[in-house]
Amino acid sequence: MIQKTMDLSLGKVKIEIGNKIISEDPVFFAGPCSVEDLDTMRNIARNLKSLGVDILRGGAFKPRTSPYDFQGLKGEGLEILRVIKKEFQMVISTEILDVRDIEKAKDVVDIIQIGSRNMYNYVLLEEVGKLGKPVILKRGFSATVNEWVSAAEYILNTGNDQVILCERGIRTFETTTRNTLDLNSVAYLKKNSRLPVIVDPSHGTGVRDLVKPMALAGIMAGADGLLIETHVDPDKACSDSQQTIDIHTLEEIMHHTNEIWRLR
């Protein structure tokens, strides 16, 4: 499903997903924050597939600030993703929290996500890099761009150049939104890095009504794709319901993204 190619003339890393190459076509990662029961995941996958979404994202393992919050279905969640992958022929992306989870997940997950909290977990970065699979590396919420790029080098140094940088917002003095989506970093990295860059407006804002405008702003800033928390019934999502959008809103975002892409 996924292959890599290198444009030697530009030095840009290219990652092929299905019939798309990141940086040549906009790529959409969508799905719930957490993997839920099989029937709900089937419903979500069916809707996403009908829109032409490239990758189903969903967390089997969930890092939470409070140990009492929902931590994901873990092994059961991976098995649900395995079923969805087979039934809908979708590329699967999920977050790996710990080196102990790699063996359980490697046969199910096509694209490994490293979350903000683990950007500095260099042992984990090296171990997932050795798998040779594409890795989405989210920016740490207090990380500078240089620190973020240095973290990516831990993966690249394993010989795996399939690294996708994901801007997901940083922590600032501003409290009106969950985080501050730093689109400066997107424009900067598109000019100064050989790695593709995507934007996560869900975590970047934490506010459902802001996801669409910031997603489109991210594309205008040069992002190669979007990672968006999407659900058939957002208010009933197990985690992060306040920043999760519905299928119709995702369809609108995809439509306008393709329009903006042609104008860039």
C-alpha positions in Angstrom: 0.0 0.0 0.0 2.8 2.4 0.9 6.0 2.9 -1.0 8.7 5.6 -0.8 10.5 7.4 -3.5 13.1 10.1 -3.4 13.2 13.1 -5.7 17.0 13.4 -6.0 16.9 16.7 -7.8 15.1 18.5 -5.0 16.2 16.2 -2.1 12.6 16.0 -1.0 11.3 12.9 0.7 8.2 11.5 -1.1 5.9 9.0 0.5 3.4 7.1 -1.6 0.1 6.3 0.0 -2.3 4.3 -2.2 -2.5 6.2 -5.5 -1.2 9.5 -4.0 2.2 10.9 -3.3 2.5 13.2 -0.3 3.4 16.7 -1.5 1.9 16.1 -5.0 -1.7 15.7 -3.8 -3.4 16.7 -0.5 -3.6 13.7 1.9 -6.3 13.3 4.5 -5.9 11.4 7.7 -9.3 11.2 9.5 -11.1 9.3 12.1 -11.9 9.3 15.8 -9.5 10.3 18.5 -9.9 6.9 20.1 -10.8 3.6 18.6 -14.4 2.7 19.7 -16.5 -0.4 19.4 -16.4 -2.3 16.1 -19.9 -1.2 14.8 -19.1 2.5 15.4 -15.7 2.1 13.7 -17.3 0.4 10.7 -19.8 3.2 10.4 -17.0 5.8 10.5 -14.8 3.9 8.1 -17.7 3.4 5.6 -18.3 7.2 5.6 -14.7 8.1 5.3 -14.1 5.7 2.5 -17.1 7.2 0.6 -15.4 10.6 0.8 -12.1 9.3 -0.5 -10.2 9.7 2.8 -6.7 8.2 2.4 -5.9 7.1 5.9 -8.0 6.1 8.9 -6.6 7.4 12.1 -7.7 6.2 15.5 -6.0 5.8 18.8 -5.8 2.3 20.3 -3.5 3.6 23.0 -4.3 7.0 24.4 -2.0 9.2 26.5 -4.1 11.2 28.9 -3.1 13.9 31.4 -5.2 12.3 34.1 -4.7 8.6 34.8 -8.4 8.3 35.4 -9.4 9.4 31.9 -10.2 6.8 29.1 -6.8 5.3 28.1 -8.1 3.6 24.9 -9.0 0.0 24.2 -5.3 -1.0 23.7 -5.1 -4.6 22.4 -8.8 -4.8 21.7 -8.5 -1.5 19.8 -5.7 -2.9 17.6 -7.9 -5.9 16.7 -10.7 -3.6 15.7 -8.3 -1.7 13.5 -7.2 -5.0 12.0 -10.8 -5.9 11.1 -11.4 -2.4 9.6 -8.2 -2.5 7.6 -9.2 -5.8 6.0 -12.9 -4.9 5.4 -12.4 -1.5 3.9 -8.9 -1.8 2.5 -7.8 1.4 4.3 -4.4 2.5 5.4 -4.3 2.6 9.2 -2.5 5.1 11.4 -2.4 4.9 15.2 -0.2 6.2 17.9 2.5 4.1 19.6 3.2 5.2 23.2 5.8 2.7 24.3 8.4 0.4 22.8 6.5 -2.5 24.4 3.6 -1.8 22.1 5.6 -2.0 18.8 5.4 -5.8 18.5 1.7 -5.8 19.1 1.0 -3.1 16.5 3.5 -3.6 13.7 1.3 -6.0 11.7 -1.8 -3.8 11.9 -0.5 -0.3 11.6 0.7 1.1 8.3 1.7 4.6 9.6 3.0 5.1 13.1 2.1 8.2 14.9 4.3 9.7 17.6 2.4 12.1 19.8 3.4 15.4 21.3 4.4 13.9 24.6 6.7 11.4 23.1 8.6 13.7 20.7 11.5 13.7 23.2 11.3 9.9 23.7 14.4 9.2 21.6 14.5 5.5 22.3 11.0 5.1 21.0 11.8 7.2 17.9 14.8 5.0 17.1 12.8 1.8 17.6 9.8 2.8 15.4 12.3 4.1 12.8 13.8 0.6 12.5 10.5 -0.8 11.4 10.8 1.1 8.1 7.2 2.3 8.2 6.1 5.9 7.7 6.1 7.9 10.9 4.0 10.9 11.7 6.1 12.9 14.2 3.9 15.4 16.1 5.6 18.6 17.4 6.0 18.7 21.2 3.7 21.3 22.7 6.6 23.2 24.1 9.2 22.3 21.3 10.9 24.8 19.1 11.1 24.0 15.4 14.8 23.1 15.7 14.0 20.6 18.5 11.3 19.1 16.5 13.5 18.6 13.5 16.3 17.2 15.7 13.8 14.6 17.0 13.0 13.7 13.4 16.7 13.0 12.9 16.6 10.2 15.4 14.2 8.4 13.0 16.1 9.4 9.9 19.4 8.1 11.3 17.9 4.6 11.5 17.8 4.7 7.7 14.1 5.4 7.6 13.4 8.6 5.6 9.6 8.1 5.7 9.0 10.9 8.3 6.0 13.2 8.2 6.1 16.3 10.4 2.8 17.2 12.0 2.2 20.7 13.4 -0.4 20.2 16.2 -0.2 23.5 18.1 2.0 24.7 20.8 1.4 25.9 24.4 1.5 29.7 24.7 0.1 32.3 27.1 -3.2 32.3 25.1 -6.0 30.5 26.8 -9.0 31.0 24.4 -8.0 27.8 22.6 -6.5 24.6 23.7 -3.2 25.3 21.9 -1.9 27.9 19.4 -1.6 26.4 15.9 1.8 27.7 14.6 1.3 27.9 10.9 4.6 29.9 10.7 6.3 26.6 11.3 4.5 25.0 8.3 5.6 27.7 5.9 9.1 27.7 7.3 9.5 23.9 7.1 8.2 23.7 3.5 11.0 26.0 2.5 13.8 24.7 4.7 13.1 21.0 5.2 13.0 18.0 2.9 10.3 16.3 4.9 6.5 16.6 4.2 4.4 18.6 6.7 0.8 18.1 7.7 -1.4 20.0 10.1 -3.6 18.8 12.9 -6.2 21.6 13.5 -8.2 19.5 16.0 -5.5 19.5 18.7 -4.2 22.8 17.3 -7.4 24.6 18.4 -9.4 22.2 20.6 -12.5 23.9 19.3 -14.8 22.2 16.8 -15.9 25.4 15.1 -12.3 26.4 14.5 -11.2 23.2 12.8 -12.4 24.0 9.3 -10.9 27.5 9.0 -7.6 26.5 10.5 -7.4 23.4 8.4 -7.8 25.5 5.3 -5.3 28.1 6.6 -2.8 25.3 7.1 -3.2 24.2 3.5 -2.7 27.8 2.4 0.4 27.9 4.5 1.8 25.0 2.5 0.8 21.9 4.4 0.8 18.6 2.4 -2.2 17.2 4.2 -4.5 17.3 7.3 -5.0 15.1 10.3 -8.5 15.7 11.6 -10.5 14.0 14.4 -13.8 13.0 12.7 -16.8 11.0 14.0 -20.3 10.1 12.8 -21.7 11.6 16.0 -19.0 13.9 17.5 -20.8 14.7 20.7 -20.7 11.0 21.6 -17.0 10.5 20.8 -15.2 8.7 23.6 -12.4 11.3 23.7 -11.9 14.9 22.6 -15.5 15.3 21.5 -15.2 19.1 21.8 -12.7 19.2 18.9 -14.2 16.4 16.8 -16.0 17.3 13.6 -18.8 15.4 11.7 -18.6 13.8 8.3 -20.3 16.7 6.5 -17.8 19.2 7.8 -14.9 16.9 6.7 -16.4 16.7 3.2 -16.5 20.5 3.1 -12.9 20.7 4.2 -11.8 18.2 1.6 -13.6 20.1 -1.1 -12.1 23.5 -0.2 -8.7 22.0 0.3 -8.7 20.7 -3.3 -9.7 24.2 -4.5 -6.9 25.9 -2.5 -4.4 23.3 -3.6 -4.9 24.2 -7.2 -4.4 27.9 -6.4 -1.1 27.5 -4.5 
